[in-house]
């Protein structure tokens, strides 16, 4: 049971981490676009 719970937590953390990185990357790209254009 502990292994299943640990796997679920790891997979959820992995998905959250990917979403976080994607959101930060898109946010930085959007911010740099606004910064370049007057």
N, C-alpha and C positions, 0 to 999 in steps of 0.2 A: 504493500500500500504506500509506504513512504517513497518508494522509487517512482510510483505513478504520480504522486503529488509533486515530487521534485521535478519530474519531466514536464508536468503541466505548468509549474511555476517558471521553469526555464523557457518553455516555448512562449508563454505569455510575455515574459520579460524580453525575449528576442523580438517578438512582434512589436511590442511597445518601443523598443530601442530603434528598430527600423523606421517606425512611424515618426519617432522623435527626430532622427537624423534627416529623414525626408522633409519634415516640416521645417527644420532649421535651414536646410539647404535651399528649399524653395523660398523661404523668407529672406535669406541673404541675397539670393538672385534677384528677387523683386526689389529689395532695398537698394541694391547696387544699380539696378536699372533706373530707379527713380533718382538716384544720386547723380548718374551720368547726364540724364536729360534735364535741361534747365527748366 
